[in-house]
Amino acid sequence: MAKDETLAGMVDITGKPAVFRKATAAGSIRLQEATIEAIKSGQVKKGDVLTTARLAAILAVKDTPRLIPLCHPIPITSLEVNFEIEGGRVRATVTVTSVGKTGVEMEALTGVAVALLNVWDMVKYLEKDETGNYPETEIDEIMVCEKRKE
């Protein structure tokens, strides 16, 4: 049977050498100042927002090939998740390293996205307006900041 070129498939990386790879991604969520203060003071009903978001990011990085169908499973050798709070925003930065045959930028991006979604989930009751919507809450600026291989 001939290969159907119209079907999606994983890229063949069999012949590629395993090398050190590192990617850093970042993004932010805009929140109301009262919500930022609740995060800083530990007054969010669901608990410690940044610790929970860090764990969510770690799980997301490890589950990236399950979430993004054509992404290869790779050995994660290091993972760092950091948060900064400033100017009405929580900024998440995720750095992933591996020694493998393909890059780690999708893992870093997935970690950032899930960390920020987790922040939103934990504070959504503080962000809702009188109609139950989120007119001031926004996740944006998700991007790959750096990608390396050696």
C-alpha positions in Angstrom: 0.0 0.0 0.0 1.4 3.4 -1.0 2.0 6.0 1.7 -0.8 8.6 1.8 0.9 12.0 1.8 -2.3 13.7 2.9 -2.3 12.1 6.3 -0.5 13.7 9.2 2.5 11.8 10.6 5.5 12.1 12.8 8.8 13.2 11.3 11.3 10.4 11.1 14.2 11.3 13.4 15.8 7.8 13.4 19.0 8.9 11.7 19.5 12.1 13.8 22.2 12.1 16.5 21.3 12.6 20.2 22.6 16.0 21.3 22.0 18.4 24.2 18.9 20.6 23.6 17.5 23.5 25.6 14.5 25.7 25.1 13.0 28.5 27.2 9.5 29.8 26.7 7.6 32.5 28.6 4.2 34.1 28.7 2.0 36.1 31.0 -1.5 36.5 32.4 -3.0 39.9 33.1 -5.0 40.0 36.3 -6.8 42.7 38.4 -4.6 44.3 41.1 -6.8 42.8 43.9 -6.2 39.3 42.4 -2.4 39.9 42.3 -2.5 41.0 46.0 -4.5 37.8 46.9 -1.8 35.7 45.2 1.0 37.5 46.9 -0.6 37.3 50.3 -1.7 33.6 50.0 -5.4 34.5 50.2 -6.7 32.5 47.2 -9.4 30.0 48.2 -7.9 27.1 46.2 -4.5 27.5 47.8 -1.0 28.4 46.8 -1.4 29.6 43.2 2.3 29.6 42.1 3.2 26.3 43.7 0.2 24.6 42.1 0.9 26.3 38.7 4.6 25.1 38.9 3.4 21.5 39.4 0.9 21.8 36.6 3.7 23.1 34.3 6.0 20.1 35.2 3.2 17.6 34.5 2.4 19.4 31.2 6.0 19.3 30.0 6.1 15.6 30.8 2.8 15.0 29.0 3.5 17.1 25.9 3.6 14.2 23.5 0.2 13.0 24.7 -1.3 16.5 24.3 0.3 17.4 20.9 -0.2 14.3 18.7 2.8 14.5 16.4 5.3 15.6 19.1 8.0 12.9 19.8 8.3 11.6 23.4 11.8 12.7 24.6 13.8 12.2 27.7 13.6 15.4 29.9 16.9 15.9 31.7 16.1 19.1 33.4 13.1 21.4 33.9 12.8 24.8 35.6 9.7 26.8 36.2 9.8 30.4 37.4 7.2 33.1 38.1 7.5 36.9 38.3 4.7 39.2 39.4 4.8 42.8 38.2 2.6 45.4 36.6 -0.7 43.5 37.0 0.8 40.4 35.4 2.1 37.0 36.4 4.8 35.9 34.0 5.7 32.2 33.7 9.1 31.1 32.3 9.8 27.4 31.6 13.2 26.0 30.6 13.5 22.4 29.4 16.6 20.5 28.6 17.1 17.1 27.0 19.7 14.9 25.3 17.8 13.7 22.3 17.1 13.8 18.6 14.5 16.6 18.6 14.0 19.9 20.2 12.2 20.8 23.5 10.5 24.0 22.5 7.0 22.4 22.4 7.5 21.1 25.9 8.6 24.5 27.2 5.6 26.2 25.4 3.2 23.6 26.8 4.5 24.1 30.3 4.0 27.9 30.1 0.5 27.6 28.7 -0.7 25.1 31.3 1.0 27.1 34.1 -0.9 30.2 33.1 -4.2 28.3 32.6 -3.8 26.9 36.1 -3.3 30.4 37.5 -6.5 31.5 35.7 -8.4 28.5 37.1 -7.4 29.2 40.7 -8.2 32.9 40.6 -11.2 33.0 38.3 -13.7 33.7 41.0 -11.8 36.9 41.8 -11.6 37.9 38.1 -15.3 37.5 37.1 -17.4 40.6 36.5 -21.1 40.8 37.4 -22.1 38.9 34.2 -19.7 36.0 35.0 -17.2 37.0 32.3 -13.5 37.9 32.5 -13.1 41.3 30.7 -9.7 42.1 32.2 -8.1 38.7 32.3 -5.9 37.7 29.4 -3.2 35.2 28.7 -0.7 36.5 26.1 2.9 36.9 25.0 3.5 33.1 25.0 6.7 32.6 23.0 10.0 30.8 22.6 12.6 33.0 24.1 15.6 30.8 23.4 16.3 27.5 21.7 19.8 25.8 21.6 21.4 22.6 20.6 25.0 21.6 21.1 
